[in-house]
Amino acid sequence: MSVQAISWALSYPVESSTEKAVLLVLANYADGDGECFPGQESIAQQAACSDRTVRRVLEAFEAKGVIARQERRRRDGSRTSDAIVLLA
């Protein structure tokens, strides 16, 4: 957890309480460089919303330049959680 990331998320202007909840969950997972790897199901559970809502919010954040995502794959080629970087 990065205290700086959480402070940034608390002060970042968002459009809804759901966006704020998702941003705070990401900040809670973030390391000192603002990078984290939470799964969408975990984010949804902790932000009290659906997986679909998480996908929508992450897409909106990425389009606005709030986060950057990089797809990650396991050795067998299957997908795992994306790497997410907070662009504070």
N, C-alpha and C positions, 0 to 999 in steps of 0.2 A: 504494500500500500504506500502510496505517495501522498503525504500531507499537502504538498504543493498542488498535486493534481486535483485533490478533493476541494481545496480552496478555490482553484480555478473553475472547477465545475459548478460550485455554489454560486459564483459571481457571473458565470457565462449566461448571456440572455438567450432564452429558448422560447419556443412558441407554445409549449404545453407542459403540464405536470408530468406527462409520460416521457417526454423528451428529457426533462430534468432528471427523472428517476433513472433512465437508461444511462445518461451521462455520468451520474453519480456512481452507478454500478461499475461502469468502465473505469472511472477514476479510482475506485476502490481496488480494482485489480491491477492498476498500472504500477509499473516499477518506476525507478528514479528517472528513466528516460521517457516516460509516458507510454511505454509499450505494454500490451497485455494480450492474453490469448483465451478469453472466456468463450464458452460455447453459447449459441443463441438461446438454448433452453435454459441455461443457468442465468443468463441476463434476464430472460422473461420471468423466471420464477422470482428473482430478487427485485425486479422492477414492478412486479404485480401486473403483468400484461401478457399478451399472447406472443408466440414465436413470430407470427406474421407481423405484429406491431413492431417487434424488435427489428425485423428485416427492413420494414418501411423506415423506421427512425435511423437505422444505420445508413441506409441509402441516402436519406436526406442529409445527414451529417457529412457523409462523404462528398456529396454534391456541393455543400456549403463550405467545404474545406475545414471542418471541425475535426475530422479524423481522416486517416489514410488506412486502407486495408490491403493486406496481401494474402492471397490464397495460399494455404499450406496443404501439403499432401504427405501421407505416410509412405513408408518404403514400398508398400504393396500397391501404391497409386491411389488409394482411397483418400477422400478428403477428411481433414480434421479442422478444428476451429481456425478461423482466420487470425492472422497477426493484426492487431489494431494499434495504431499509434495516435495518441492525442496530440493535436497540432496546436498546442497552447502558445 
